């Protein structure tokens, strides 16, 4: 049986790959819409582009949610 550290590292690598793939599959196509539609959906074009530039070790979906939450609170 392989060491647990190796199993954990492979599992985390797969998880990061899967989250980035989900981001690219579900969030990046939103850039095709105009800015008004993005605002109606609760997104901002600059935030999506920012999240796309994050390193692979960072969960882009969670970072985007956190950034939107802080921006939404600041706008109130």
Phi and psi restraints in degrees (range 20) as a CNS / XPLOR table:
assign (resid 1 and name C) (resid 2 and name N)
       (resid 2 and name CA) (resid 2 and name C) 1.0 -69.8 20.0 2
assign (resid 2 and name N) (resid 2 and name CA)
       (resid 2 and name C) (resid 3 and name N) 1.0 157.8 20.0 2
assign (resid 2 and name C) (resid 3 and name N)
       (resid 3 and name CA) (resid 3 and name C) 1.0 -63.1 20.0 2
assign (resid 3 and name N) (resid 3 and name CA)
       (resid 3 and name C) (resid 4 and name N) 1.0 150.0 20.0 2
assign (resid 3 and name C) (resid 4 and name N)
       (resid 4 and name CA) (resid 4 and name C) 1.0 -63.3 20.0 2
assign (resid 4 and name N) (resid 4 and name CA)
       (resid 4 and name C) (resid 5 and name N) 1.0 -32.5 20.0 2
assign (resid 4 and name C) (resid 5 and name N)
       (resid 5 and name CA) (resid 5 and name C) 1.0 -62.5 20.0 2
assign (resid 5 and name N) (resid 5 and name CA)
       (resid 5 and name C) (resid 6 and name N) 1.0 -39.8 20.0 2
assign (resid 5 and name C) (resid 6 and name N)
       (resid 6 and name CA) (resid 6 and name C) 1.0 -67.1 20.0 2
assign (resid 6 and name N) (resid 6 and name CA)
       (resid 6 and name C) (resid 7 and name N) 1.0 -43.3 20.0 2
assign (resid 6 and name C) (resid 7 and name N)
       (resid 7 and name CA) (resid 7 and name C) 1.0 -61.7 20.0 2
assign (resid 7 and name N) (resid 7 and name CA)
       (resid 7 and name C) (resid 8 and name N) 1.0 -43.4 20.0 2
assign (resid 7 and name C) (resid 8 and name N)
       (resid 8 and name CA) (resid 8 and name C) 1.0 -63.5 20.0 2
assign (resid 8 and name N) (resid 8 and name CA)
       (resid 8 and name C) (resid 9 and name N) 1.0 -42.9 20.0 2
assign (resid 8 and name C) (resid 9 and name N)
       (resid 9 and name CA) (resid 9 and name C) 1.0 -63.4 20.0 2
assign (resid 9 and name N) (resid 9 and name CA)
       (resid 9 and name C) (resid 10 and name N) 1.0 -43.2 20.0 2
assign (resid 9 and name C) (resid 10 and name N)
       (resid 10 and name CA) (resid 10 and name C) 1.0 -66.5 20.0 2
assign (resid 10 and name N) (resid 10 and name CA)
       (resid 10 and name C) (resid 11 and name N) 1.0 -39.2 20.0 2
assign (resid 10 and name C) (resid 11 and name N)
       (resid 11 and name CA) (resid 11 and name C) 1.0 -64.0 20.0 2
assign (resid 11 and name N) (resid 11 and name CA)
       (resid 11 and name C) (resid 12 and name N) 1.0 -44.0 20.0 2
assign (resid 11 and name C) (resid 12 and name N)
       (resid 12 and name CA) (resid 12 and name C) 1.0 -67.0 20.0 2
assign (resid 12 and name N) (resid 12 and name CA)
       (resid 12 and name C) (resid 13 and name N) 1.0 -37.9 20.0 2
assign (resid 12 and name C) (resid 13 and name N)
       (resid 13 and name CA) (resid 13 and name C) 1.0 -62.7 20.0 2
assign (resid 13 and name N) (resid 13 and name CA)
       (resid 13 and name C) (resid 14 and name N) 1.0 -43.8 20.0 2
assign (resid 13 and name C) (resid 14 and name N)
       (resid 14 and name CA) (resid 14 and name C) 1.0 -63.0 20.0 2
assign (resid 14 and name N) (resid 14 and name CA)
       (resid 14 and name C) (resid 15 and name N) 1.0 -42.2 20.0 2
assign (resid 14 and name C) (resid 15 and name N)
       (resid 15 and name CA) (resid 15 and name C) 1.0 -62.0 20.0 2
assign (resid 15 and name N) (resid 15 and name CA)
       (resid 15 and name C) (resid 16 and name N) 1.0 -45.3 20.0 2
assign (resid 15 and name C) (resid 16 and name N)
       (resid 16 and name CA) (resid 16 and name C) 1.0 -62.8 20.0 2
assign (resid 16 and name N) (resid 16 and name CA)
       (resid 16 and name C) (resid 17 and name N) 1.0 -42.6 20.0 2
assign (resid 16 and name C) (resid 17 and name N)
       (resid 17 and name CA) (resid 17 and name C) 1.0 -60.4 20.0 2
assign (resid 17 and name N) (resid 17 and name CA)
       (resid 17 and name C) (resid 18 and name N) 1.0 -44.9 20.0 2
assign (resid 17 and name C) (resid 18 and name N)
       (resid 18 and name CA) (resid 18 and name C) 1.0 -64.9 20.0 2
assign (resid 18 and name N) (resid 18 and name CA)
       (resid 18 and name C) (resid 19 and name N) 1.0 -42.3 20.0 2
assign (resid 18 and name C) (resid 19 and name N)
       (resid 19 and name CA) (resid 19 and name C) 1.0 -64.6 20.0 2
assign (resid 19 and name N) (resid 19 and name CA)
       (resid 19 and name C) (resid 20 and name N) 1.0 -41.5 20.0 2
assign (resid 19 and name C) (resid 20 and name N)
       (resid 20 and name CA) (resid 20 and name C) 1.0 -66.2 20.0 2
assign (resid 20 and name N) (resid 20 and name CA)
       (resid 20 and name C) (resid 21 and name N) 1.0 -38.8 20.0 2
assign (resid 20 and name C) (resid 21 and name N)
       (resid 21 and name CA) (resid 21 and name C) 1.0 -63.2 20.0 2
assign (resid 21 and name N) (resid 21 and name CA)
       (resid 21 and name C) (resid 22 and name N) 1.0 -43.3 20.0 2
assign (resid 21 and name C) (resid 22 and name N)
       (resid 22 and name CA) (resid 22 and name C) 1.0 -62.7 20.0 2
assign (resid 22 and name N) (resid 22 and name CA)
       (resid 22 and name C) (resid 23 and name N) 1.0 -40.3 20.0 2
assign (resid 22 and name C) (resid 23 and name N)
       (resid 23 and name CA) (resid 23 and name C) 1.0 -60.3 20.0 2
assign (resid 23 and name N) (resid 23 and name CA)
       (resid 23 and name C) (resid 24 and name N) 1.0 -48.3 20.0 2
assign (resid 23 and name C) (resid 24 and name N)
       (resid 24 and name CA) (resid 24 and name C) 1.0 -66.2 20.0 2
assign (resid 24 and name N) (resid 24 and name CA)
       (resid 24 and name C) (resid 25 and name N) 1.0 -33.2 20.0 2
assign (resid 24 and name C) (resid 25 and name N)
       (resid 25 and name CA) (resid 25 and name C) 1.0 -77.4 20.0 2
assign (resid 25 and name N) (resid 25 and name CA)
       (resid 25 and name C) (resid 26 and name N) 1.0 -37.6 20.0 2
assign (resid 25 and name C) (resid 26 and name N)
       (resid 26 and name CA) (resid 26 and name C) 1.0 -105.5 20.0 2
assign (resid 26 and name N) (resid 26 and name CA)
       (resid 26 and name C) (resid 27 and name N) 1.0 -30.3 20.0 2
assign (resid 26 and name C) (resid 27 and name N)
       (resid 27 and name CA) (resid 27 and name C) 1.0 -98.4 20.0 2
assign (resid 27 and name N) (resid 27 and name CA)
       (resid 27 and name C) (resid 28 and name N) 1.0 -44.1 20.0 2
assign (resid 27 and name C) (resid 28 and name N)
       (resid 28 and name CA) (resid 28 and name C) 1.0 -60.0 20.0 2
assign (resid 28 and name N) (resid 28 and name CA)
       (resid 28 and name C) (resid 29 and name N) 1.0 -36.1 20.0 2
assign (resid 28 and name C) (resid 29 and name N)
       (resid 29 and name CA) (resid 29 and name C) 1.0 -61.9 20.0 2
assign (resid 29 and name N) (resid 29 and name CA)
       (resid 29 and name C) (resid 30 and name N) 1.0 -17.1 20.0 2
assign (resid 29 and name C) (resid 30 and name N)
       (resid 30 and name CA) (resid 30 and name C) 1.0 -65.3 20.0 2
assign (resid 30 and name N) (resid 30 and name CA)
       (resid 30 and name C) (resid 31 and name N) 1.0 -20.2 20.0 2
assign (resid 30 and name C) (resid 31 and name N)
       (resid 31 and name CA) (resid 31 and name C) 1.0 -65.3 20.0 2
assign (resid 31 and name N) (resid 31 and name CA)
       (resid 31 and name C) (resid 32 and name N) 1.0 -15.4 20.0 2
assign (resid 31 and name C) (resid 32 and name N)
       (resid 32 and name CA) (resid 32 and name C) 1.0 -72.6 20.0 2
assign (resid 32 and name N) (resid 32 and name CA)
       (resid 32 and name C) (resid 33 and name N) 1.0 -19.8 20.0 2
assign (resid 32 and name C) (resid 33 and name N)
       (resid 33 and name CA) (resid 33 and name C) 1.0 -83.0 20.0 2
assign (resid 33 and name N) (resid 33 and name CA)
       (resid 33 and name C) (resid 34 and name N) 1.0 160.4 20.0 2
assign (resid 33 and name C) (resid 34 and name N)
       (resid 34 and name CA) (resid 34 and name C) 1.0 -78.2 20.0 2
assign (resid 34 and name N) (resid 34 and name CA)
       (resid 34 and name C) (resid 35 and name N) 1.0 170.4 20.0 2
assign (resid 34 and name C) (resid 35 and name N)
       (resid 35 and name CA) (resid 35 and name C) 1.0 -63.9 20.0 2
assign (resid 35 and name N) (resid 35 and name CA)
       (resid 35 and name C) (resid 36 and name N) 1.0 -34.0 20.0 2
assign (resid 35 and name C) (resid 36 and name N)
       (resid 36 and name CA) (resid 36 and name C) 1.0 -65.4 20.0 2
assign (resid 36 and name N) (resid 36 and name CA)
       (resid 36 and name C) (resid 37 and name N) 1.0 -43.0 20.0 2
assign (resid 36 and name C) (resid 37 and name N)
       (resid 37 and name CA) (resid 37 and name C) 1.0 -65.1 20.0 2
assign (resid 37 and name N) (resid 37 and name CA)
       (resid 37 and name C) (resid 38 and name N) 1.0 -40.9 20.0 2
assign (resid 37 and name C) (resid 38 and name N)
       (resid 38 and name CA) (resid 38 and name C) 1.0 -61.5 20.0 2
assign (resid 38 and name N) (resid 38 and name CA)
       (resid 38 and name C) (resid 39 and name N) 1.0 -42.2 20.0 2
assign (resid 38 and name C) (resid 39 and name N)
       (resid 39 and name CA) (resid 39 and name C) 1.0 -63.2 20.0 2
assign (resid 39 and name N) (resid 39 and name CA)
       (resid 39 and name C) (resid 40 and name N) 1.0 -39.4 20.0 2
assign (resid 39 and name C) (resid 40 and name N)
       (resid 40 and name CA) (resid 40 and name C) 1.0 -63.0 20.0 2
assign (resid 40 and name N) (resid 40 and name CA)
       (resid 40 and name C) (resid 41 and name N) 1.0 -32.4 20.0 2
assign (resid 40 and name C) (resid 41 and name N)
       (resid 41 and name CA) (resid 41 and name C) 1.0 -82.3 20.0 2
assign (resid 41 and name N) (resid 41 and name CA)
       (resid 41 and name C) (resid 42 and name N) 1.0 -7.8 20.0 2
assign (resid 41 and name C) (resid 42 and name N)
       (resid 42 and name CA) (resid 42 and name C) 1.0 90.1 20.0 2
assign (resid 42 and name N) (resid 42 and name CA)
       (resid 42 and name C) (resid 43 and name N) 1.0 18.9 20.0 2
assign (resid 42 and name C) (resid 43 and name N)
       (resid 43 and name CA) (resid 43 and name C) 1.0 -118.4 20.0 2
assign (resid 43 and name N) (resid 43 and name CA)
       (resid 43 and name C) (resid 44 and name N) 1.0 167.0 20.0 2
assign (resid 43 and name C) (resid 44 and name N)
       (resid 44 and name CA) (resid 44 and name C) 1.0 -134.3 20.0 2
assign (resid 44 and name N) (resid 44 and name CA)
       (resid 44 and name C) (resid 45 and name N) 1.0 136.1 20.0 2
assign (resid 44 and name C) (resid 45 and name N)
       (resid 45 and name CA) (resid 45 and name C) 1.0 -57.1 20.0 2
assign (resid 45 and name N) (resid 45 and name CA)
       (resid 45 and name C) (resid 46 and name N) 1.0 -41.6 20.0 2
assign (resid 45 and name C) (resid 46 and name N)
       (resid 46 and name CA) (resid 46 and name C) 1.0 -65.0 20.0 2
assign (resid 46 and name N) (resid 46 and name CA)
       (resid 46 and name C) (resid 47 and name N) 1.0 -37.5 20.0 2
assign (resid 46 and name C) (resid 47 and name N)
       (resid 47 and name CA) (resid 47 and name C) 1.0 -66.7 20.0 2
assign (resid 47 and name N) (resid 47 and name CA)
       (resid 47 and name C) (resid 48 and name N) 1.0 -39.9 20.0 2
assign (resid 47 and name C) (resid 48 and name N)
       (resid 48 and name CA) (resid 48 and name C) 1.0 -65.5 20.0 2
assign (resid 48 and name N) (resid 48 and name CA)
       (resid 48 and name C) (resid 49 and name N) 1.0 -44.0 20.0 2
assign (resid 48 and name C) (resid 49 and name N)
       (resid 49 and name CA) (resid 49 and name C) 1.0 -64.7 20.0 2
assign (resid 49 and name N) (resid 49 and name CA)
       (resid 49 and name C) (resid 50 and name N) 1.0 -37.7 20.0 2
assign (resid 49 and name C) (resid 50 and name N)
       (resid 50 and name CA) (resid 50 and name C) 1.0 -62.1 20.0 2
assign (resid 50 and name N) (resid 50 and name CA)
       (resid 50 and name C) (resid 51 and name N) 1.0 -46.4 20.0 2
assign (resid 50 and name C) (resid 51 and name N)
       (resid 51 and name CA) (resid 51 and name C) 1.0 -65.3 20.0 2
assign (resid 51 and name N) (resid 51 and name CA)
       (resid 51 and name C) (resid 52 and name N) 1.0 -30.8 20.0 2
assign (resid 51 and name C) (resid 52 and name N)
       (resid 52 and name CA) (resid 52 and name C) 1.0 -69.2 20.0 2
assign (resid 52 and name N) (resid 52 and name CA)
       (resid 52 and name C) (resid 53 and name N) 1.0 -25.4 20.0 2
assign (resid 52 and name C) (resid 53 and name N)
       (resid 53 and name CA) (resid 53 and name C) 1.0 -87.2 20.0 2
assign (resid 53 and name N) (resid 53 and name CA)
       (resid 53 and name C) (resid 54 and name N) 1.0 -4.1 20.0 2
assign (resid 53 and name C) (resid 54 and name N)
       (resid 54 and name CA) (resid 54 and name C) 1.0 -66.2 20.0 2
assign (resid 54 and name N) (resid 54 and name CA)
       (resid 54 and name C) (resid 55 and name N) 1.0 152.5 20.0 2
assign (resid 54 and name C) (resid 55 and name N)
       (resid 55 and name CA) (resid 55 and name C) 1.0 -63.2 20.0 2
assign (resid 55 and name N) (resid 55 and name CA)
       (resid 55 and name C) (resid 56 and name N) 1.0 158.2 20.0 2
assign (resid 55 and name C) (resid 56 and name N)
       (resid 56 and name CA) (resid 56 and name C) 1.0 -64.4 20.0 2
assign (resid 56 and name N) (resid 56 and name CA)
       (resid 56 and name C) (resid 57 and name N) 1.0 -23.8 20.0 2
assign (resid 56 and name C) (resid 57 and name N)
       (resid 57 and name CA) (resid 57 and name C) 1.0 -73.2 20.0 2
assign (resid 57 and name N) (resid 57 and name CA)
       (resid 57 and name C) (resid 58 and name N) 1.0 -13.9 20.0 2
assign (resid 57 and name C) (resid 58 and name N)
       (resid 58 and name CA) (resid 58 and name C) 1.0 -97.2 20.0 2
assign (resid 58 and name N) (resid 58 and name CA)
       (resid 58 and name C) (resid 59 and name N) 1.0 133.6 20.0 2
assign (resid 58 and name C) (resid 59 and name N)
       (resid 59 and name CA) (resid 59 and name C) 1.0 -74.8 20.0 2
assign (resid 59 and name N) (resid 59 and name CA)
       (resid 59 and name C) (resid 60 and name N) 1.0 106.3 20.0 2
assign (resid 59 and name C) (resid 60 and name N)
       (resid 60 and name CA) (resid 60 and name C) 1.0 -65.2 20.0 2
assign (resid 60 and name N) (resid 60 and name CA)
       (resid 60 and name C) (resid 61 and name N) 1.0 -34.1 20.0 2
assign (resid 60 and name C) (resid 61 and name N)
       (resid 61 and name CA) (resid 61 and name C) 1.0 -66.8 20.0 2
assign (resid 61 and name N) (resid 61 and name CA)
       (resid 61 and name C) (resid 62 and name N) 1.0 -46.1 20.0 2
assign (resid 61 and name C) (resid 62 and name N)
       (resid 62 and name CA) (resid 62 and name C) 1.0 -67.5 20.0 2
assign (resid 62 and name N) (resid 62 and name CA)
       (resid 62 and name C) (resid 63 and name N) 1.0 -39.0 20.0 2
assign (resid 62 and name C) (resid 63 and name N)
       (resid 63 and name CA) (resid 63 and name C) 1.0 -63.8 20.0 2
assign (resid 63 and name N) (resid 63 and name CA)
       (resid 63 and name C) (resid 64 and name N) 1.0 -39.3 20.0 2
assign (resid 63 and name C) (resid 64 and name N)
       (resid 64 and name CA) (resid 64 and name C) 1.0 -65.4 20.0 2
assign (resid 64 and name N) (resid 64 and name CA)
       (resid 64 and name C) (resid 65 and name N) 1.0 -42.3 20.0 2
assign (resid 64 and name C) (resid 65 and name N)
       (resid 65 and name CA) (resid 65 and name C) 1.0 -62.9 20.0 2
assign (resid 65 and name N) (resid 65 and name CA)
       (resid 65 and name C) (resid 66 and name N) 1.0 -43.3 20.0 2
assign (resid 65 and name C) (resid 66 and name N)
       (resid 66 and name CA) (resid 66 and name C) 1.0 -65.1 20.0 2
assign (resid 66 and name N) (resid 66 and name CA)
       (resid 66 and name C) (resid 67 and name N) 1.0 -41.4 20.0 2
assign (resid 66 and name C) (resid 67 and name N)
       (resid 67 and name CA) (resid 67 and name C) 1.0 -66.2 20.0 2
assign (resid 67 and name N) (resid 67 and name CA)
       (resid 67 and name C) (resid 68 and name N) 1.0 -40.1 20.0 2
assign (resid 67 and name C) (resid 68 and name N)
       (resid 68 and name CA) (resid 68 and name C) 1.0 -66.7 20.0 2
assign (resid 68 and name N) (resid 68 and name CA)
       (resid 68 and name C) (resid 69 and name N) 1.0 -36.3 20.0 2
assign (resid 68 and name C) (resid 69 and name N)
       (resid 69 and name CA) (resid 69 and name C) 1.0 -66.0 20.0 2
assign (resid 69 and name N) (resid 69 and name CA)
       (resid 69 and name C) (resid 70 and name N) 1.0 -43.7 20.0 2
assign (resid 69 and name C) (resid 70 and name N)
       (resid 70 and name CA) (resid 70 and name C) 1.0 -68.9 20.0 2
assign (resid 70 and name N) (resid 70 and name CA)
       (resid 70 and name C) (resid 71 and name N) 1.0 -38.3 20.0 2
assign (resid 70 and name C) (resid 71 and name N)
       (resid 71 and name CA) (resid 71 and name C) 1.0 -67.9 20.0 2
assign (resid 71 and name N) (resid 71 and name CA)
       (resid 71 and name C) (resid 72 and name N) 1.0 -38.5 20.0 2
assign (resid 71 and name C) (resid 72 and name N)
       (resid 72 and name CA) (resid 72 and name C) 1.0 -67.0 20.0 2
assign (resid 72 and name N) (resid 72 and name CA)
       (resid 72 and name C) (resid 73 and name N) 1.0 -38.9 20.0 2
assign (resid 72 and name C) (resid 73 and name N)
       (resid 73 and name CA) (resid 73 and name C) 1.0 -68.1 20.0 2
assign (resid 73 and name N) (resid 73 and name CA)
       (resid 73 and name C) (resid 74 and name N) 1.0 -39.3 20.0 2
assign (resid 73 and name C) (resid 74 and name N)
       (resid 74 and name CA) (resid 74 and name C) 1.0 -67.8 20.0 2
assign (resid 74 and name N) (resid 74 and name CA)
       (resid 74 and name C) (resid 75 and name N) 1.0 -28.7 20.0 2
assign (resid 74 and name C) (resid 75 and name N)
       (resid 75 and name CA) (resid 75 and name C) 1.0 -77.1 20.0 2
assign (resid 75 and name N) (resid 75 and name CA)
       (resid 75 and name C) (resid 76 and name N) 1.0 -20.1 20.0 2
